[in-house]
Amino acid sequence: MNKKLHIKKGDTVFVNSGEYKGKQGKVLEVLVSKDRAIVEGVNIMSKHTKPNAQSPQGGIIKKEAPIHISNLMLLDPSSGKPTRIGRKRNEKNKLVRYSKKSGEEIK
């Protein structure tokens, strides 16, 4: 059975706890099996790399590490504030996500 998460790739999210609390970013990837997401500009780590074809120089590369989805809240499309997510059926009988704060459907 597929696990349903409240965030998807491309969503703009708000970090509500941890070192990056208060930051916002776009979801680049969702790791469903680990309940984690990679968010642009959040949870930056330094990775030491040997010289290879991609980076002939080698050195230290800064990249985003996964963050647990319980620490993320979706931003309301109308107000731009963090909101909880619900699911309901629309007119076409399709299950869609909606904002609990404004009641607006999330694309």
N, C-alpha and C positions, 0 to 999 in steps of 0.2 A: 504494500500500500504506500502511496506517495504521501510524504509528510507535508502539511500545509504550514508555511511560514508567513508572518505578517509583512515581510519585506521581499522585494524582488530586485533583480538587476536593473539599474537605471533609476531607482527611487532616490530621492533626496532624504537623508535621515539626520537625526539629532542624536548625539551621544549623551546619555543621561547619567552615566557613572564611569568612574575610573580616571585615569591620568588625563584623558582627552575630554572630560566632562564639559559640556557647553558648546563643543565644536559641531559643525555641520559638514556634510560631504555627500558625494554621490556614490552609490553602491556599484562597485566594479564587477564583483563576483559574489555569488552565494554558495557556500559549501554546506549543502543540505544535510549530509551524513554527520557532520561535526557541529551543526547548529551555529555556524559562524559565517561572517561576511567580511569581505575586504572592502573598506571604505576609503575613498580618495582623500589623502592628506591626514588620515587618522591612524594611530598606532604605527608610527614610522620606526623601522628597525634598520640597523647597519649590517650589511652582509659583506663579509670579506671574500673576494673572489681571486682565483688564480688567473693569470693571463690565458685567454682562449680566443676563439674566432670572433665572438661577439664583442669582447672587450680585450683587445690586444695588450693594453696597458695593465689590466688587472686592477686591484685596489679595492676601496670600500664603496659599496653601492647602497644608497638609501632606498628602501622600498616599504610598502604597506604590508603589515602582518594582519592575519585574520583577527577579528574582534567578535565576541559572543553576541548573538542577536538579542539576548535579553537586555543588553546595554544600549540598544538602539530603539529609537521611536521614529515613525514616519512623520514627515512634516505635512501639515494640513495644506491642501492645494489652494484654498482660498485665503486663509489668514497667515500661513507660513509659520505657524506655531506647532510644537509637537502634539501628536494626537494618538489615541489608541485606535485600533482597527477592528472593524466588524465585517461580517460577510452576510450578504442577503441576495435574493434572486431579483433580477431586474425584469423589465417588461418582456424581454425575449426568453425568460426562464433560464437565464444564465447566471451562475454564481459570480458575484462581483464584490470587490473590497470597497468599504465606505468608511469615511471618517466619523468617529464617535462624537467629535467636537462639533462639526458643522452638519453632519448627515450627508455630506456631498460624496458622490461616487468617485473613486480613484481609478484613473485610467492605467 
